[in-house]
Structure formats: C-alpha cells, structure tokens
C-alpha cells in the first residue's frame, strides 16, 4: 500500500470515529432540545438513529461534493473544501429534519415546523459544543507545550 493510500485510509478511519462521537453528542442534544422546546420525551436510541442517519448522509454528500469539485480542477480547485462543507451542513439539516419527521415515538406527532425548529436548535448547540471542545483542546495543547519546552516550571 502506498503512503498516499495509507494516509487516505487513516483519514477515513479517523473521520468515521469522529462521526460516531458526533452522533452520540448530537443524540444527547436532540433528546434534550426536544424535551425543552416541545416537552417531547424522545428515547436516546431513537435520537441516536436520527443523528447517525443525518451524519452519514451529510458526510457522504459532503465528501462527494468536495471530490467532484476537486476533480474539476482549474480555478475551482481551491473551492473543493468550502463547497463540501457547505453541502455537508445543508444536507445534514435536511436529513436530520426528515429523519425526525419519520420518527416513530408514541404520542408524538412531528410537524415540519417543529422538525425544522428542533433540527436548527440541535445544529446550533452542536456547533457551539464543537467550537468549545476545540478551544479547550487548543488551550490544553498550548499549556502542555509551555511545560514541555521548559517555559514554565
């Protein structure tokens, strides 16, 4: 296996692990936001299946969009990642909303307006939690690098 192929396989494995972690967080946020916004009790397992469906669909469509734009080359080659991320976000929202509308939980009727509101809320809290965890990791790495270089201590 060449080094480039090994790098791509490793990248896909790390992204798959990241998707699983993100789906756990997203399912927890979905259960919480449905309870807060609409007083709905969505079981964690159902929320997890909604989250994993939305994340898988958005990941596949985002990667396909980035690869397609990347293969086109020319002046649009630099747009591959931003277009992939944009399509990933939009497809996540549509997939999450549709999966939420098809959710079969007793005594809960999900209207499109409710599904849009809950999906938007989940997306907002998910992005805030990702930004906060990224900032915490950066601060941790910075503090560790200060100690390992001998600047402090």
Secondary structure as UniProt FT lines:
FT   HELIX           3..38
FT   HELIX           44..72
FT   HELIX           74..79
FT   HELIX           80..101
FT   TURN            106..107
FT   HELIX           112..148
FT   TURN            149..150
//
